[in-house]
Amino acid sequence: MTPANNPVENKHDWKEASWLEAAFPLAPYKHPQRPPGEKQMLTIIAYDITQPKRLSRVAKVCLDYGVRVQYSVFECRLEADRFEEFWTALQLEIDEEEDRIVAYKACAGCAREILTAGCMVCSEKVVAYVF
């Protein structure tokens, strides 16, 4: 939404704006050419961990960065530097002789083409519920 369309800045446009836009106007970005999340990439993390304590620690690290979609599969939407932090944390928890972690990165266009069937956990975290 441009400032010209922002219902808070243009009172005469109030009736034309939806109630949601009126209730939650967009805050201006410091760099409007680069909105937050623009450089995030969807990464699918899957793992096989042989020891239950390590399994629990790996799952906890994954929960800090993403959303569980299967027992040992997580979806994470992270920027590159945050992913590197995540990947390092995972590597510190595993035994490289016994365990395996794999990360599949998907571009934004490919992520929109993901197909699911059955009961599926949505990978987008809910910010707020509106009733």
Order of alpha helices (4+ residues) and beta strands (2+ residues): alpha-beta-alpha-beta-beta-alpha-beta-alpha
